[in-house]
Amino acid sequence: EFLILPPSIKEGDTVHRMKDVAIMMKTMLLTVTIPVAFLNPIVDAFAVDVETTALKRLGKKSFIQKQDRGTLQEITAPDELKEIASSYSQRQPGSSSFFKGWQHWKMLAVESIRYDLSCNLPYPADKAKFENLFFRLGVAADMGEMPSFSDPGARSGYALEFVCRARNLADLYIDALNPSLVFPQNWVESMKESPMLAGNNSHNTRAYEMVSLGGGPGFDFVGSAMAASFATCTFGEKYESRAIQATVFDYEEGWGDLVEAMDISTRRVLQQSKLSCRWGGGCDITKSLDHPSNGGCLEAVSSTDLWTCQYCVAENAIRLRESNYIFFRELFRYAKEGSVFILTETHPRVWPEFYKLMKEHCPFMEIGFHKNGRQMLVRKSVDSGQKTPLISKKDLELVEKFESIGKCHERKLNSGWERQEKKNRQ
């Protein structure tokens, strides 16, 4: 006798629990009784790969879809981008007209950089491979286990489709000028002095150094470069702006050529000679900063002004907990005084653990949140005698709220919930 794969399971699907298969088998019209001991090896054979073949299909607004269909919008030339930004120079920074101008310019700049990158890719984008990666990124955030970025075609698709991550960071810099928004006081002052906001640093002429952790293909550099370019054109030309030197570290070594391509496209579109981005090599945020895989980060820790880590924490949550967050514990300890950190996630469930980490091991930090908790903003104090993290009452209440959200998510996972592929109704 033999069994066939139940019709509700397709070859290539991920099966996380053998009992799920067993339950589905019981519903089939089988004329024989199968002992559990016999069923288990059969279930093992059906549970194909941990890496699902499911897809998250691209919508009509997708750059790849528009490119395939020949419906891309008209791209703004570099000279015109500069003229548009300069035309806003009479607007008061922080005013509604200023922010309106920023939103318009930002969208034009993003599309110009993305189009230039599409002509500059080291590997062509593979739509199907990226759609699979897109789905697995959601599963990674749910389960706390990092997906693979090993496929070059999927990486190129990611670089083209997720430029929104550069926009989000650029918005954060410009939001620091908004008087209606509340930020951690010392953190926001550090941002206003940075070249991203054309800060007057005549007393400090060295390059502003930023490190992007898990930052392939260079979105954090793009966001910083856009904010710096806009600020310089609109209200910073009276100052000699500092150069920005960005370094990208990532677990996936394959990002190196895409980081180089992103640097070339960004500088070509924005026409800013003082902006640069380089590939720094491998990095593993689940290991000690002293580990050989983190040699580049350790070398940069004493001089870096800004550390960004976007969308890397949730998908590494399990291994980060197992390591007791040793990488970030040591990074916060070794980082220079006055350095700032921006951590971004799709959800705020992970921030209570970071707050606990700082409370117990790094009391010299200032903490705040932005965008409903999606961005955690941190600054290392220059006061070595600080005994407890600085955090507002409002942000402390948010930590408690995020903790409750995390417990709800854990209950959902324990009940058997899993992310499902949407049906293709085309």
N, C-alpha and C positions, 0 to 999 in steps of 0.2 A: 504494500500500500504506500501511497505518497500523498503529500498535500501540495496544493498550489497556493500562491500568494493571494491573500484576501483582496477582493476588488477595490477596497478602500485604500490600499497601500500600493503605490506605484514604485517600480524599481528606481532606486536612487534616493528615495525619501529617507529622512532621518527618523529612526525609531529610538526614543530615549529610554523607554521602559518595556521590558519584555512582557510584563503583565498586560500592557495595552494590546499587544498582539494576541495574547492568549484570550483576552475578553472578546476581541473581534472574531477569533476563530470559533468561539463557542456559539456565536450567532449564525455561523454557516450551517447549511444542511448537510452535516456529515453523518454517515451511517455507522461510524465506528466510534468507540470511546478511546481517547488517547490519554495514556498516563502522563502526569506532569513531568516525570523524569524523562519521558521520551520527547515531550513538547519543547523543553528548554533548548536542546541543541538545534532544533528546527528554527526556533525563534532567533537564536544567535545567527543563523544563516541568513534570515530575512533582514536583520538589523544591519543594513549595508554601511555606509560611512557615517562618521560623526559630522562631516561636512555635507550639509544638505545641498541638493541641486535645485531647490526652490528659487524663484525669482521675485524681485520686487520691480515690477515693470515701470518703465519711464513714462511720464505723462506728456501731454501736448506741449508743455512749457520747457521740456528738456532741450538742452543745447544740442545734444547728439541727434535727437529726433528732428529738430528744426534744420540742422545741418544736412541730414539725410534727405529731407524734403525740399531743401532750397528755400526755406522761409526765414532765414536769419534776418534780424533787423539791421538797418544800416549802421556801420561801425564808424565811430567818431575818430578822426585823425588826431595824433598827438598834439599838433600845434593848436588845433581847435579846442581840445580839452584844456590846454593851458589858458587859452583866451577866455573860455567860459568860467574857469575858476577865478581868474583875475577880475572878471566883471562883477564878482560878488565882494570885492575888496572894500566897498563903501558900506556894506552891511555890518551891523554891530554883532560881534561874536556873542553867541548865546541868545540872539533874538530869533523870533519865529521865521523871519525872512531868511536869516542865515542858515537855519536848519533846513528850510525848504530848498535853498540853493544846494546845500550839501547832498541832500537826497537825490536831486536831479543829477548832479555831477557824478556822484558815486555810482549810480546805475550805468551811466555812460562809460565810466572808467573800467568798471568790472567787465562789461561786454567787450570793450576794446582789448583788454588784457587777455580775456578768455579766447577771443578770436585769434589773437597773435599766437597764443600758446597752441591752439589747434593746428596751426601751420608749422609749429616748432617742436612737436612731440617726438621723443626718441623712438616711440612705438605707437602705432595706430590704436585708437580706442576700440575695444571689443565690447559691443553693446550687450551681448548675452552674458559674457563673463562679468561685466560690471553689474548687471541686474542681479546676478547671483551674489556678488559681493555686497550689494546694497541690502539684500534681504538678510545676509549673515551679520551685517553690522547691527541690525535691529536685535537679532538673537543674542549677539555678544553683549549688548547693553542690558538685555533682560537677565542673562545668565551669569555675566561677569567673567566670560572667557573670550580671549582675543581671537578674531578670525585671521585667516591667512591673507596677506597682501602679495603673495609670491607671483601672481600672474601679471605680466607687464601690460597686457591689454586692459585688464581690470583696473590697474593703477592709472593708466591714461584716462579711462572713463571717469574714475574718481576725481582726477585733477580737473577735468572739464565741468563735471556736474556739481561739485561741492564747493564752488567758489563762494557760495553764500557764507561759508565759514570765514572767509576773509572779510566779507561785508560786516559780519557780526562784530568782529574785533575792531574794525575801523569805526563802527558806530559807537562802541564803548568809549574810544578816545574822544570823539566829538561830543558825546553825551556829557563828558566831564565839564564842558562849558555851559551846560544847561542849569540855570539857577534853580529850577523847580525840582531837580533831582538831588537826592542826598547820597553822598559817598563817604567812605572813611576819610577823615580830614587830612591826615598825612599822606594817604595814598593818592588822593586827588591832587594835592599840591605837587607831589612828585610827577604826576602826569602832566600838569600844566607847565612844568619846567623842562619836559622832554621835547625832543625834536618832532615828535608826532603832533604836537600842538605849537610848534615853532617857538618854544620857550626861549627866553633871553638868558643864555648861558655864556655870556662873554667871558666869565671867569673860568669857564671849563671848555677848553677847545678840543679835548680828545673825543674820539668817536663814541657814540652811544652804542653800547653792546647789548644785544638781546639774544636769548637762546630759546629756541622752540623745541620742546620735548615731545617726541612722537609726532613731529611736525611735518613729515612728508605729505604733500609735495612742495610745501613752502607757503601755505595760505597765510600764516601769521606774519610773514614778511610782507606779503601783498597788502594785508590790512594795514600794517604799520606804514608802508610806503604810500598808500593812498591818503591816509590821514595827514602824513607829513607834507605830501605834495599840495594838497588842498589848503592846509594851514599856511604854508609858505606863500602860496599865490594870493591868498585872501587877506592875511593880516600879519605875515611874518617876514616880508621882504626887507623890512628896516633892520632886521637882525641877520647876522651871519649864522645861518643854521648849521647845527652840528651834523656830522655824517652819522648814518645808521649802518652798523655792521651786524647782520643777522647770521646766526649759525643754526642749522637744523640737525638735530639728532633723532634717530628713529631705530626701532628694533629691526625693521625690514631694510636691509642694505640696498635693495633694489631701487629705493627712492632717489639715490644719488643723481642719476642723469636727469630725472624730472625736476629736482631742485634747481639744477643748473639751467634747465630750460625755462623754469618759472622766473628765475632771476633775470635772464636775458629779456624775456617778454615784458616783464614789469618795468624794467629800466628803459626799454625801448619805447614803451607807450607813455610813461610818465615823464621821460626826459629829465631825470634827476640824477646827476653824476655822483652825488654823495650817498646814494643808497646802494647797498650790496648785500647779497645773500650767498652763503656757501654751504656745502654739505660737510658736516662735521664727523659723520661716521655713525657707528652703532651706539645704541643706548638701551638699557633695560631698567625700567623704573621699578621692577620687582626685586632688584638686587641692590646690594650696598653700593654707595657712591664710590667706594674703594675697590669694587670688583673690576677686573680687567675690561669687561664690556663697557664700563662707564668712564674709561680713562679720559676721553675728550671732555666730558661734563666736569670731571674733577679739575681738569686743567683750567676750565673757563670760570669756575665758581667764584674766584676772588675778584674778578673784574667785571662780571656781568651786572648790568643795571636792571634788566627786565627779563623775567622768566615767564614763558607762556606754556601752558599744557592744555590743549583743547581736545576733548572727546577721546581721551586715552585712559582716564581713571576707571570709568564704569566697566569698560570691556576688559580690564585687568583686575577687577575687584577681588576675585577669589585669591589670586596670587599675591596681591597687595596685602590682604589680611593675613595670609600665611607668613608673609615676611615682616609683619608688624610695621608696615609702612617705612621700612628702614631707609629707602632711598630719599623720601621726602623729609624724614626726620633729620638725616644728615645734611641734606641740601639746605634746609632752613637754618641749621646750625652753622654750616660753613659759609653760607652766602654773606656777602659784604653788608654792612649796616646801611640802611636806606634803600636797599634793593626792593623791587616790587615784583609781585607774582599775580598772574591772571590764569585762573583755572576755569575751564568751561566744560559743561556737560549737557546732555540732552535732558537730564532730570537731576533734581537736587538730593537724591537719596544718599549720596556718598559723603556729603559735606559734614554731617554730624561726626563721622569718624575722623575727619580732618580737624574739626574743632577739638575733639577729645585729644588727638595727637598733640596739638599745639598747647592745649591746657596743661598736659602732663609733661611734655618734653621741650616745648618751644614757647615759653611764656612771653618772649620778647617780640611777639607778632601783633600786628593790627589787622583785624578781620572785618569784612563786610560782604554784602551780596548785591547783585544787580540782575535785572531781567527775570524777576520772580524766582531768583535763586539759581538760575542757570549759570551764572558767572560768580565765582568766588574771588574776591579781591583781597590781597594780602600784602602787607608791607613789613619789612623787618625794621624794628625800632633802632634808633641811634642811641637809645638809652639802655645801656647794658644792665642797669639795675632794675629794669621793669620785671615785676614778679608774676604778672598775670596778663593774658592777651587782652588787648583793647578791643571791645566790641560793644555796639550800642544795644540798648534794651530791645529795640525793634528787631535787630539782627539776631539777638539771642532768642527771641520768640520764634524767629524763622527757623533756627536750628532745631527747636522742639517740634515745629511743624514738619520739617524735613524728616525727622526721626520717625514720626507717625506715618508719613508717606512710605518710608522704607519698610516698616512693619507690615503695612497693607500689601505692598508688593511681594514681600516674603510669603505672606499667607496665600496670595494668589498663585505663586509658583508651587507651593506645597500642596495646593488643591489639584494640581495637575495641569494648570494652564500652560499652553505653549503658543508661541507666535505662529500664525498660519499664513501660507501664501494666498494672496487674493486671487480669486478666479478671473481668468481672462475672458471677458465677455465680448471681445471683438469677433 
